[in-house]
Each structure stands twice: as C-alpha cells, then as structure tokens.
Amino acid sequence: MTEGSSDLELRRRQLKSQQSTLQTRKQNAVCVRRAYKRYGTKSHPYVILDGLNMTVPKGCIYGLLGASGCGKTTLLNCIVGRKRLNSGEIWVLGGKPGSRGSGVPGPRVGYMPQEIALYGEFTIRETLRYFGWLSGKTTQEIETKLEFLVNFLMLPDAERQVKNLSGGQQRRVSFAATLVHEPELLILDEPTVGVDPVLRQNIWNHLVDITKHGKTTVIITTHYIDETRQAHLIGLMRGGYFLAEASPERLISQFNAESLEDVFLKLSVIQNMGKRRRSSVLQTVTDTIPIPAGAVNDAAVLDDEVGEISGEFGDNISISSRTNRRVSIAPEPTAEEIPSELPPDEDTGFRFRDMLKVVSFSHMRVMMWKNFLWMWRNIPIMAFIIGLPVGQTILFCITIGHDPKNVPLSIVNYEIDYPMERCQYKYGCNASHLSCNYFQYIADNYSLDLTYYATEEEARTAVVKGKSWAMLVVPHNFSDSLRSRIELGKDTPAWDLETSKIHVTPDKSNENIATFVTRDLLFGLESYGQAFLKQCGIDPKVFGRPIRFEKPIYGYGQPDFTDFAAPGFILTIIFFMAVALTSGAMLLERNEGILERSLVNGITATEMLFSQVLTQFVVMFGQTTMVLIVAFPIFHLTQNGSWLLLFTLTILGGLCGMCFGFVIACTCDTERSATYLALGSFLPIVMLCGIIWPIQAMSPYLLWITDFLPLTQATESLRCVIARGWGIEDPIVYSGFLSLLLWIFIFLTISLITLKFKKG
Ligand SMILES: Nc1ncnc2c1ncn2[C@@H]1O[C@H](COP(=O)(O)OP(=O)(O)OP(=O)(O)O)[C@@H](O)[C@H]1O
C-alpha cells in the first residue's frame, strides 16, 4: 500500500461515523455529510461540492438557494442517485441512494429536473399516465389526481400535446408529473420559473399543505430567493458548501436583514474575505450586524480542515464546529430506538445476474406502451425509418452489378477505305472482310457502341478526350492473315501472325469498364471465330481456348457482382438502420433528460434497454421482411437456401446493430459524437467485413481483425446460405450465427455496465 493510500485509509477510519450518528442521519429525509464532488480530472479538478453538509428533516420544505452554477442541480442529482459523490455520504429516506432495497431511485422520490424532460408528442393525460404507471399507480388513481392537478396548476385541456404548450405550461406539466404519484420526497429544481405570481403562491401553498402531516418532504431550488420565506429551512449554498442552514425567519432576524437576499449577500461578503482577513472582516460585519452564535456555518468561513473534521458536523441545522453551540432540529434517538442493523450502503458492484433480475413486468409494459405511443405519434418518421432500407435495397438492385451499357469504342479499320459503308456483315466462309463481320457481331451481341474513324490520330483523340473507352486498329490484311493462321496453324508465317491481330489501346482509368470491354472483345472474338469456322465446315473447337468451364456447382455461368454484394449489403443496411434507430431514440431520451427522469422513477437500466430491444425489434422485423421481399422475389437476387436461415440471420444482424446503437448512445454524450462514431464505424465495417471485396484478398494480419468483426462471419454465412444453399450444420453457416450472438452479448454487456456506472 502506498503512503498516500494508507493516509487516506487512516483518515477514512477517523471519519467513520458512530452508530448513533448514523441513526440520526437515517431519521432525516435527506442527510448529506462531507460531500465532495468534482468534475474534470484529478489533475484539473473543478470542485462543485466541497465538504458540504445538509440536513433535511422529514416533513419539511427545504429551500436550496445559491447563485447560478454553484452546484444545486449537481447536489440534487447526487441525492436522487443519478450522480455519485467523489467522497462523503448521502442518506435519503433512511438508505443510501442506489442501494438495494433503499427505494431510491424509485417511486419514493419525485424529481422535477430543470429541463422540461417530457415527451413533446404526448398529451398531458398520457404524460401523467406514464409517470403514474411507472410508480405503480392505477389508471383510476391517476385520473383522479389528473383532474386535481389540471385545476390546481391551471393546465390547459388534458388532451393537448405537450409540444404545443407554452414554456410555462410545459414546466407545470413537468411539475404535475412529479406530483402525480405522491412521493415521500419531492425534489424540485426550479419549479416556479415562468410561472405567474398567483400560481406560484398556489404552488407554495400546496407544498405547505402536503408537508404539514410530516409524510412528504420537499427540497426546492429557486432563483426567487424571497419566495422561500415559506420554506421551513433554507440552505444558502456558495463555493461548494452551505454558508448557513436555518429557518428563513431565523436567518432574517439573526442577520438583522430585510430579506433573505440580504442575508445571502451579507454571508457572501463574509465568505469572500477569506480565511486570512476573516477576523477583521467578521469584525466589520458584526459591528454593523449582530451575528448570533450558531447562525453562520463556520465551515464556510473557516478553513477546510475545520469543515471536514467531524462526522457529527452538520447533524444539526446550524452549528459552530469549534464552539459546539447547536440548535437541534432532528431529535437524537434513544438507545432503544437504534437498531443494530444499518441500512444498506450503495452497492457499486456489478453482477450481470442482478441486472437481468431487475426486470419488472409492469415497468416493461409501461415502457413499451410509451415507445409504441411515441412511434404512433411520429408516423412520418417511422414510415421513413421503415421505408428507407426498402428504398436503399431497390436502389442497390437497380444500380449495382449490372453491365455498362453502350460503351463507346473508336475503330480504325485499314481493311476497308473510309467511310465504312461497305463494312457490313457478309455470311460465308469466303467473306472478304472478317473484321467487319466481327464488329457487326459484337455490336449485335454486346452493349458496345462502335464509331469508325479515318485515322488513328482521330480515334486516339476520342479516347484521350474521354469520348471513347478504347481504340481498335485493324491491320490492312487482317482477314487474309487470320485465314492463313487458322489454315496453316503452326506453319503460319510471322507476318501473318502479326497482322491477324486487332490492336486495342484502352482507357483503363475505370477498372470496371475496362474489364467489361476486355471481356466483351475477347468473348465476342471467340464466339464469332467459332461461328465463322462453322460456316467453313471446320470444327469450331479449333478456335476455342484449351480450357473448358463445366456447369458450375454453385451459382450461374456469369459471375454476378450483385449476388456477391447482396448478403453484405442486406446485413449492413439492416445493421446500420438499427444502429441509427436505437442510438437516435436513446439519445433523444437522454439529452432531453427524460431518461434520467425515468431512471429516478425507478426504471432500471435493464428494463430500459430491454423495452427498447422489444420495441425496435418490431420495427426491425418489418424492415427485414420488406428488404428481403424486395431483394429476392421482386428483384430476383439468387436465393438457393433456406428462407428461415436467411431471415433469422438478417434479424440477428439487426439485433446486433441495435445493441451497437445502445453502446453508442450510452458512451456518447452528444448526438454529434454519436453520429461521428456511427459514421466512423460504417466504412471500416463495410471494408473489413468482406462486403465489397473478398476478405481472401486481404493481408493475413488484417484477417485477424476482420475475422473478429461482427459482420464478417455473418456475411460469409449468409452468402453460403443463399448462394450455396448450405444449412445450419455447416461450420461457416453456424459460425455466422454464433459470431452475431457473441457480439449481441458483448454490446449489451457494455451498455448495461456503462448505464450503471456512468453517473458522472
Ligand atoms: N457533467 C458536467 N461536467 C462538467 N461540469 C459540469 C457538469 N455538470 C455541471 N457542471 C458544472 O458544474 C457547475 C454546477 O452546475 P449545476 O448545474 O449543479 O449548477 P446549479 O447551481 O444548478 O446552476 P443553475 O442554478 O444555473 O441551474 C456549473 O459550473 C456547471 O457548468
């Protein structure tokens, strides 16, 4: 153990709280001790909470005040278990947030975040139903509460969609969504922004009303400092800790101030003067304002050592840690009241088994209802999402893999004088100009567009200028030389051998077109030559290549690039559509704060992921069915195998993409970074997985990576199913299935772990 870490251990032991102290903390609604929270890195920390103590007794309204950016939202997020402290303790309703059985996050807490965090497409009624159902309320209970809330918060008609409401109305709906399930602890982050004074007063009256029986506790932040006069307690936050924590009346009277704003100002002045000049400043301030014992939290004005020293510090409303003068709010428990068992600590351990266990049927049902409702309200988007892969498949089928049409070639034929009117097809063995017969043959049987030129310069210029893909030059006595070559065989004179050749000068800047031109000229010559020999009564085989391709075992005579690319294309399109769909849906929820809100309501990461999987699965099922129908029955791509295997493998590819989408949504904080990651992974996957070029052409070192990627085995497997008709018993086929299943598992695990631990 290093010296630093043993020091830390010692310090932790010294700070370990007593049993009685813990019991006191458990009795409060919220109790925060020595909270330290920073953003940024260890070397460049941006400290937000710095030894903060907070005590919120049950049944009180606690006004959390502080300047913008001082860390109120961060503190609230830590209290509801959505962010984690770097050190310190938080107790909420007797347990630690996030611990098993604490009920926090969960229906015991109602959290209204600063942002609206609602589904714009839902009506007010649907919004309240969603949050009410999540918290276990029945539809009847929700309807009753809805009626009350609509009247009380002066909401418009419950059938209005949230996105069509004004900003202030949306905030009120957000507030209503927090109140609908009557939680024990209400945490409200600026609920009264944009609310008119009358309604603001009503809201405060309501808060007073619901807390008076001691069953509900409210923590509220606001920028209207003076509205918190109705709070039972106020915490004035500045510089990472509380300057004071007391009732508003007491603060005002103790500071001899006119308003709470005044109090805050005076405390800030004291704090600003800092440690060294503290005595003189305090002197100056207290000369004009009498500050009674216990009014100022000394942690705020003293140095850090003092603020951190005691585990007891802050168990009371305001306390001078040096003089130990207390004004106790939370009663100390008697010895009999202290149970031997402590509430559970926050459990940060990860167990996949536990993740899977935490799936509640009712939560899943509500989440699925929400997902489908969102889709229903966004029919144009959904039509686009389902139609896009179909459109792309149609485009693929009509654009990829076909032979180029009407490829222009320039011809200079010295066998015949220019212009070439006489260059016509003449039947028979004695045809004088075989070159004319050959050109006619290829023009009729291949998609070549032949143009005759008088000189080689002109023909070459056409190629140079891009008007033609090759220049063909036929020597003067081509036909005679060719005849001599066929008749004399090995005794053909060298001159005849030379002049029986057509000279081709291609433009090879486009590999595909050059290959097609070469293929058509060679195959055309061979076919024409054999036809000609037949007319001469000679066995056509004389002109054939000494190699014969028999009927293929798999596939057809002509290799087809469309058939080669189709399996990879289908998997890629379904995979990446699922990536876009899932990451988009999840980022939308996350960035608008809806995800956080649902998680605080008790939804688990597993439920959230699985509900997305089930919903998106329906979409993907539709996409896959349509893509396969378009590709095979409509565009007649080769399909010699099992439809079941083809369908299952494609669906698995989509599931895998969906899980990759979860990883993107969980790891990326913004839509932009998610887009970069999704786009950035698209081309590498397309290139490395053998989708546009065979993996057999890759370097053996690259194959190590390629083999492991999600779509490589799957593409090969799908190719074997549809082109060769192989079954699941074949190793190449089942390894495609296994590889996709493995990746689904890997992606899901990464997503679950990230969701669990990425609390900030
Ligand atoms: N995830 C984050 N990463 C880095 N800094 C953050 C993060 N979240 C908040 N901050 C910073 O921490 C500080 C406290 O933010 P917080 O939202 O808690 O303040 P606040 O008191 O609620 O402010 P306001 O009253 O304006 O809502 C701010 O300066 C903010 O920029």
The ligand as an SDF file (V2000), in Angstrom:
LIG
                    3D

 31 33  0  0  0  0  0  0  0  0999 V2000
  -21.2700   16.9790  -16.4060 N   0  0  0  0  0  0  0  0  0  0  0  0
  -20.5970   18.0930  -16.1050 C   0  0  0  0  0  0  0  0  0  0  0  0
  -19.3020   18.2060  -16.4410 N   0  0  0  0  0  0  0  0  0  0  0  0
  -18.5960   19.3180  -16.1260 C   0  0  0  0  0  0  0  0  0  0  0  0
  -19.1030   20.3660  -15.4780 N   0  0  0  0  0  0  0  0  0  0  0  0
  -20.3930   20.3120  -15.1210 C   0  0  0  0  0  0  0  0  0  0  0  0
  -21.2000   19.1780  -15.4150 C   0  0  0  0  0  0  0  0  0  0  0  0
  -22.4430   19.4030  -14.9330 N   0  0  0  0  0  0  0  0  0  0  0  0
  -22.4000   20.6180  -14.3700 C   0  0  0  0  0  0  0  0  0  0  0  0
  -21.1780   21.1710  -14.4790 N   0  0  0  0  0  0  0  0  0  0  0  0
  -20.7330   22.4550  -13.9560 C   0  0  0  0  0  0  0  0  0  0  0  0
  -20.8860   22.4070  -12.5570 O   0  0  0  0  0  0  0  0  0  0  0  0
  -21.3340   23.6640  -12.0750 C   0  0  0  0  0  0  0  0  0  0  0  0
  -22.5820   23.4530  -11.2260 C   0  0  0  0  0  0  0  0  0  0  0  0
  -23.6210   23.0610  -12.1200 O   0  0  0  0  0  0  0  0  0  0  0  0
  -25.1070   22.8820  -11.5820 P   0  0  0  0  0  0  0  0  0  0  0  0
  -25.9620   22.5800  -12.7340 O   0  0  0  0  0  0  0  0  0  0  0  0
  -25.0900   21.9110  -10.4590 O   0  0  0  0  0  0  0  0  0  0  0  0
  -25.3960   24.3610  -11.0260 O   0  0  0  0  0  0  0  0  0  0  0  0
  -26.7470   24.9950  -10.4890 P   0  0  0  0  0  0  0  0  0  0  0  0
  -26.4190   25.5900   -9.1830 O   0  0  0  0  0  0  0  0  0  0  0  0
  -27.8430   24.0090  -10.5250 O   0  0  0  0  0  0  0  0  0  0  0  0
  -26.9600   26.1440  -11.5670 O   0  0  0  0  0  0  0  0  0  0  0  0
  -28.3460   26.7850  -12.0600 P   0  0  0  0  0  0  0  0  0  0  0  0
  -28.9900   27.4310  -10.8830 O   0  0  0  0  0  0  0  0  0  0  0  0
  -27.9380   27.7690  -13.0890 O   0  0  0  0  0  0  0  0  0  0  0  0
  -29.1650   25.6680  -12.6010 O   0  0  0  0  0  0  0  0  0  0  0  0
  -21.5770   24.5540  -13.2780 C   0  0  0  0  0  0  0  0  0  0  0  0
  -20.4940   25.4270  -13.4080 O   0  0  0  0  0  0  0  0  0  0  0  0
  -21.6050   23.5980  -14.4360 C   0  0  0  0  0  0  0  0  0  0  0  0
  -21.0430   24.2060  -15.5590 O   0  0  0  0  0  0  0  0  0  0  0  0
  1  2  1  0
  2  3  1  0
  2  7  2  0
  3  4  2  0
  4  5  1  0
  5  6  2  0
  6  7  1  0
  6 10  1  0
  7  8  1  0
  8  9  2  0
  9 10  1  0
 10 11  1  0
 11 12  1  0
 11 30  1  0
 12 13  1  0
 13 14  1  0
 13 28  1  0
 14 15  1  0
 15 16  1  0
 16 17  2  0
 16 18  1  0
 16 19  1  0
 19 20  1  0
 20 21  2  0
 20 22  1  0
 20 23  1  0
 23 24  1  0
 24 25  2  0
 24 26  1  0
 24 27  1  0
 28 29  1  0
 28 30  1  0
 30 31  1  0
M  END
$$$$
